[in-house]
Amino acid sequence: MFGRKKLYASVLTTGLLMVGIGNAWAIETKARNAILMDYETGQYLYVKDHEKMVAPASMSKLMTVNMIFEKLKDGSLSLDDTFTVSERAWKLGGAASGGSTMFLKIGEKVRVEDILKGILIQSGNDACIVAAENLAGSEDDFAEMMNKRAKELGLNNSSFANSTGLPHPDQKMSVEDLAKLSQHIIKEFPEFYHIFSEKYYTHNNITQGNRNPLLYSMSNADGLKTGHTEEAGFCLAASAKKGDRRLIEVMTGLNSNKERSEEAERLMEWGFREFNNYDLLTQNQVVAEVPVAFGQQKEVSLIVPETIKRTLKKNQASKVKMTAVYSKPIVAPVAKGDKLGEVKISLDGQDMETVPLIAENGVEKLGFFGRVWQNLKYLLFGAE
């Protein structure tokens, strides 16, 4: 009778597809490690040894500025606060060290905003060390803070020994972690993100240009950070936006600045050209109206709890199938939000994803006499 349940499946017609990531790519890159990610959906459009921990060079400065951004956001630090330049910071990160520098002076008091620009535009090692010492007391202690925060952010293939990205056996990150960190920075700190796209900055009467090559070759590029050491090669964590879509890419191991620029732009343009974002299902969309046995209402609506947006390959956009699966009838009582089924999303018969279906509203159970009458109707007239 009404206590018996039957499983129902109904096909939802759609022209959308889950992007399939396989081993064979329609594009290849000269980069040693690479990842291309859609910012909004977080889906990977291209990967190459993306989980391997490698020398990140100055791209690891993204974690340093993330630590500064977090303190600015929680109010414990302001852009007008000043940091004092130590002799150690001047010596290890200054011009004499041979690395990138902001050309700070011993004892100089520098505004936090200028330190950020010195890191992000000029890639100053001295600026990073100054920030580390002023925020944590020492660079070693700051590195411990970075490691702790990295774990909290889910950056499980990252290890920090310094604030600069200068060569150290314990200074490692995966390009996947760098892409995730880039996504986090863009999302959480929009008020500071404009600094990444500034092309020039002058400090102590010395003007230096932003090293990100895409800022000069792609009008829609707006971040994030380059890197270069002998071990890491020429590296880049980059982001660009076209219309409503934003992509993030990270590359390591290129042989020259020219090759880095060409490979980064080529992969980015491929991602914009070959993929798009689509709403598979929208929040609160009614997928099915299901009968309720012994309920004060005859039916309950099954809805999708949140919008399901996915990055899909354009040439596969008509091959997806979505199937709603649920039991029928449902026996009261039903609480609002109860999971009562799911939508299975597949491509060419291969399951890609499942999405829960929940009750739009609650349905109270009939009283004793109401249940007796409903059973009697079933015996006399059969199921409705």
C-alpha positions, 0 to 999 in steps of 0.5 A: 500500500502507501508504505511501499516505495518505488524508485523513479527516474526522470530525465531533465533535458539540457544542453550543458556538460561537465568538463571532462579532464583526461590524460590527453590534452588538446594543448601542450605547454613547455612548462615543467609544471602547469595548471589552468583553473577557472576562478569561479568554479575552481575547475581545472582546465589543464594540469601538468605535474600540478601536485608536485612540490617544486621551488616556487621562487618569488611566486611564494611571495603571494603567501607573504602578502596574504599574511599582510592582507589578512592583518589589514582585513582584521584591523590589526594593521593599517596601510599607514602603519610603518615598518622599520628596515633592519640591517639584516633585511637590507643585507639579505634583500638589498642590491648587494644580494643580487636578487630583486630589491625595493632598494630600502635603507637601513633604519628607514620607516616604510608605510605598509602600503609601500611595502606591499607595492615593493613586494608585488610590483618590484618583487623586493626581497628586502620588503618581504623580510621587513614585513616578516620581521615586523609582523613576527619578530623574525623571518623564521617565526614568520615562516612558521606562521606561513606554514600554519596558515597554509595548512588552514587554507588547505595548501597541503603541498606547500612548505615555507622556510622564508618570506622571499622565495629565495632558494631553500630546500624547505621552500616548496609549493605545488602549482595547484597550491599557488592557483588555490592561493591566487583564487583565495587572494582575489576572492577575499581581498578585492580592495587590495587586488588592484596593486597586482596590476600596477605596472610601475612603482617608484621608491627612493627615487628608483622606478621599477616596472612590474615583471608580469609579462601578461600585463603588457601583452594582454589587456585583460590580465591583472595579476599576479606574480612572477618568479625566477631562480636557477632551480625554478626556471622562469615562473608565473602565477597569472590571472586574466578576465574576459567578460564575467569569466576569470582564469588563473594559471600557474607555470614553472620551469620555462627557459626564458622570459620570452618563453614564459610570456608566450606560453602563459598567453597561449594557455590563457587564450586557449582556456577562454576560447575552448571553455565557458561557464554554464548553470546546470541547475539554479538554486531553488529550481523545482525538479519534480512534484512528488506525491506524499502519502498520509500527508496534509498536502498531497505533494512536495516539491523537490528542489536544488539547494544551490546553483550548480555552475560548471565550466564546460568544453564548448564543443561538448555542450550538447552531450550532457544528460541529467537524471532526477532519481527519487522514491515515489510516493514519499511518506509523511512527515516531511521536514523542509530541507530533507534530502529526498532524491538526487540529480545524476549528471552524466556524459556519454553514459559516464557518471560525472556528479550527483546533486541532492534534491531536497524538500521545498517545504515541510508536510505534516502527517495526517491524523489517525482518521485521515490516514484510515480514510486515505487507506480506505480510498486506496482499497476502494479506488486504487492509487490516484 
